[in-house]
Every structure is written in C-alpha cells, then in structure tokens.
Amino acid sequence: MIDTFSSPSDIEIIKQRKKEGIDIPLKQNVQAKTTSNYLEYVKFIHNALPELNYDDINTSTTFMKHKFSAPIIIDSMTGGTPEAININGRLAELAEKYEFAMGVGSQRAGLESGELAETYSVARKNAPTAFLMANIGGAQLGKGLTVESIKEIIKMIQANALIVHLNPLQELVQPEGEPNYKGVLEKISELVKKLDVPIIVKEVGAGISKEVAINLEMAGISAINVAGAGGTSWAAVEKLRAETANDDLKIHLGEMFWDWGIPTALSLIEVKKAVKLPLIASGGLRNGLEVAKCIALGAGMCAMAYPFLIKAAESKESLFKFTDIILAELRSTMFLLGAENIPALENSRYILTGDLAERVNCG
Ligand SMILES: Cc1cc2nc3c(=O)[nH]c(=O)nc-3n(C[C@H](O)[C@H](O)[C@H](O)COP(=O)(O)O)c2cc1C
C-alpha cells in the first residue's frame, strides 16, 4: 500500500504542496529558458487561393471515440487545495461550454479526504457531459497504489479516461520527491487489463521518446500526450520549492535540468513515426497557430496547461476571451492554408527548418 497522508497534519502538508504547485507557476517564471518547443521550425506553405469562406471553417474533431468542437484539451493541472476549486470549476465550465476535453491534477491527495476530493469532483459538477480525465503519477503506481484506489479516483470525477503522468525529472528535483521508476511500465500494462476506461500516458514537460512510446504501445495504452520541453518546466517549479526548503542539492539539480527534455515538435514527430497510437501534443503550446502546426505534424489533439491556468486564475471572462482568441487563431491559420476542416489541416503542407530539421534527420 502506498504511503498515506491520513493524519490532519499530513493533509495540511499536501494542501500546502498543491497550493505551491499553482502559486509558483502563476507568480514566478518557470517557463523554459534556453530551449523552445521547436514549433518555430515548422513553416506552413501559404495558400494564396484558399477557395473557402472563413465562416464555413469547421474545427470539430473526433478523438478516442468522442466528438470535440476543436482539437483542444485543458491539460491536467490542479486539485488537492481549496484554491483549486475555483480554478477547476472555471476550467470545467469552459470544457462544458466549448466541448473541450479536460484533465484534473494528480488525484492522490483526493484519496485522503472528502474535503480534498471535492477540489477535483467540482470538475464533473461543472462539466456534466464533458470528456474528463482522471490523473495519477507513474511513480505512485510503481510504489504500489492499488487498482481499487485508481478506480476510486476515476469515480471521483466520473472520468472518461485515466491519465498516468510520467515525471522522473520532477521526482528527481522535488525536495520530498522519490525518484524510483522501477516497475512502472509493468504496472501500467496491468492497469490496462483491469480498468474499463482507456489509459492515456503523458509526460509533464520533458517529452516522450520513440523508445518509450513503443514500450507504452506494447503495454496496451490508448493514447500518448508527448508533453515536451519548451513550456512549463517542472524542474524549475521544484527548484523554487527547494529554495524555500534550503535544499542546496535540489536547487543545483533544478537549475541544471531546467530545460532538460525533448522539445515538443521533435517528440511529436518521432513518436508519430514510431507508433500507431492516437497522439496529443503539448508542452509550450501558446496559440492557435501552434495548435494547427501540431495537427499537421500528426497530433489528434493539442493540450495547454499554463495559459489556461493564468486566465482561469484571473476570471471566467478572461478565460473565455482567451479561448476565443485561440480558436480565432486556429481558424485563421486554417483559412490561410485553405483547410476547411481538421482532416484538411492534417494534410496541409509544411517544411521543417533549423534545429528541428537537423535533429529529425539525425533519427
Ligand atoms: C500548475 C500546473 C500543475 C500541473 N499539474 C500536473 C498534474 O498534476 N498532473 C499532470 O499530469 N501534469 C501536470 N502539469 C503538467 C501539464 O499538464 C503539462 O504537461 C505541462 O505543464 C506542459 O504544458 P504547458 O507548457 O502548456 O504548461 C501541471 C502543469 C501546471 C502548469
């Protein structure tokens, strides 16, 4: 059985950690410093004769047998602290109204108390029909989290799918982290057999390589979210937490590995070539043009975390306004490519340049 936080003081500690997990990305700069998501190296070929009416552009798509109004996912972020109720509540309203998919943050905390469970279940309350994804860490599976507990977290939000996040870098730098990933793949393949919802595996900002993708495909999972480097850095978040904890080694490791990982576009291209699984692109996506590029590179859906967090923390109005801009950027890109719908966008022509082209050619 995994370690529990059942005493009141343990629950206070976990609440505090979850609060820092939102406050640090909101108030300090924990974005990539010296790397990018590499999407600037993807250049679309402009279409001067698009032969379509902007108003007829259709961004709807089907992914994992579910229909969405656009290929957009609100990526897994929060829960486990009272501050998360507002944020998850607003994000869920967005998911429901815009027919997007949404993930909640790691739900281990929600297993420990009813009060914390509500910080996640608010998502289902505000999004009764949306495609919601439960979330648990691969490291927790490795440590022996039971199938019953996993079923409980799925039930907590009546999830349509379970996300298992892989975060070896975060576990390494986190002051209280446990960098032990032994047996995680085997646990994932056991879970596939025992759950009746699909399993999506994601990174948290360091990307998935082709070798990892092949192993995950063999384990029987349903989709991969590459969550590459170029956006929010969890080495950075944990480095800042290590500063508060006066943990010099973790501060050093956090600085050293701040930009570690496979840039999103590179991860997406290599995973696409290696497996047949449906793919989600994420890691540093910040606008609708980048969403369009990822669809053309082979992603079925695109996820964003940090941009939705900032807007959700501001207000529901700014969250919805931001989303309208992202959708207008996506539709504008489709117009300039002459792509009336998502299948046409998937077939749009682009060229790879710079470091991305070089690294793709290196195999
Ligand atoms: C505040 C915050 C909390 C996060 N918590 C989780 C989590 O609990 N589980 C998870 O799988 N990913 C988590 N992530 C990672 C994101 O889902 C995403 O993979 C990563 O941030 C890269 O996307 P971005 O550059 O758009 O932020 C979190 C990200 C943010 C910004």
Ligand as a Chemical Component Dictionary entry (heavy atoms), coordinates in Angstrom:
data_LIG
# 
_chem_comp.id                   LIG 
_chem_comp.type                 NON-POLYMER 
_chem_comp.pdbx_formal_charge   0 
_chem_comp.three_letter_code    LIG 
# 
loop_
_chem_comp_atom.comp_id 
_chem_comp_atom.atom_id 
_chem_comp_atom.alt_atom_id 
_chem_comp_atom.type_symbol 
_chem_comp_atom.charge 
_chem_comp_atom.model_Cartn_x 
_chem_comp_atom.model_Cartn_y 
_chem_comp_atom.model_Cartn_z 
_chem_comp_atom.pdbx_ordinal 
LIG C1  C1  C 0 0.062  24.433 -12.372 1  
LIG C2  C2  C 0 0.350  23.163 -13.086 2  
LIG C3  C3  C 0 0.095  21.948 -12.453 3  
LIG C4  C4  C 0 0.325  20.731 -13.117 4  
LIG N1  N1  N 0 -0.008 19.543 -12.509 5  
LIG C5  C5  C 0 0.011  18.386 -13.227 6  
LIG C6  C6  C 0 -0.518 17.172 -12.690 7  
LIG O1  O1  O 0 -0.954 17.117 -11.540 8  
LIG N2  N2  N 0 -0.505 16.071 -13.473 9  
LIG C7  C7  C 0 -0.013 16.099 -14.756 10 
LIG O2  O2  O 0 -0.087 15.094 -15.453 11 
LIG N3  N3  N 0 0.542  17.218 -15.258 12 
LIG C8  C8  C 0 0.545  18.353 -14.543 13 
LIG N4  N4  N 0 1.034  19.525 -15.088 14 
LIG C9  C9  C 0 1.723  19.473 -16.384 15 
LIG C10 C10 C 0 0.841  19.890 -17.547 16 
LIG O3  O3  O 0 -0.271 19.041 -17.700 17 
LIG C11 C11 C 0 1.642  19.974 -18.871 18 
LIG O4  O4  O 0 2.067  18.681 -19.226 19 
LIG C12 C12 C 0 2.858  20.868 -18.779 20 
LIG O5  O5  O 0 2.610  21.965 -17.929 21 
LIG C13 C13 C 0 3.281  21.427 -20.108 22 
LIG O6  O6  O 0 2.277  22.227 -20.670 23 
LIG P1  P1  P 0 2.341  23.847 -20.690 24 
LIG O7  O7  O 0 3.697  24.214 -21.210 25 
LIG O8  O8  O 0 1.205  24.231 -21.571 26 
LIG O9  O9  O 0 2.151  24.317 -19.272 27 
LIG C14 C14 C 0 0.845  20.748 -14.438 28 
LIG C15 C15 C 0 1.125  21.987 -15.045 29 
LIG C16 C16 C 0 0.875  23.171 -14.410 30 
LIG C17 C17 C 0 1.186  24.479 -15.108 31 
# 
loop_
_chem_comp_bond.comp_id 
_chem_comp_bond.atom_id_1 
_chem_comp_bond.atom_id_2 
_chem_comp_bond.value_order 
_chem_comp_bond.pdbx_ordinal 
LIG C1  C2  SING 1  
LIG C2  C3  SING 2  
LIG C2  C16 DOUB 3  
LIG C3  C4  DOUB 4  
LIG C4  N1  SING 5  
LIG C4  C14 SING 6  
LIG N1  C5  DOUB 7  
LIG C5  C6  SING 8  
LIG C5  C8  SING 9  
LIG C6  O1  DOUB 10 
LIG C6  N2  SING 11 
LIG N2  C7  SING 12 
LIG C7  O2  DOUB 13 
LIG C7  N3  SING 14 
LIG N3  C8  DOUB 15 
LIG C8  N4  SING 16 
LIG N4  C9  SING 17 
LIG N4  C14 SING 18 
LIG C9  C10 SING 19 
LIG C10 O3  SING 20 
LIG C10 C11 SING 21 
LIG C11 O4  SING 22 
LIG C11 C12 SING 23 
LIG C12 O5  SING 24 
LIG C12 C13 SING 25 
LIG C13 O6  SING 26 
LIG O6  P1  SING 27 
LIG P1  O7  DOUB 28 
LIG P1  O8  SING 29 
LIG P1  O9  SING 30 
LIG C14 C15 DOUB 31 
LIG C15 C16 SING 32 
LIG C16 C17 SING 33 
# 
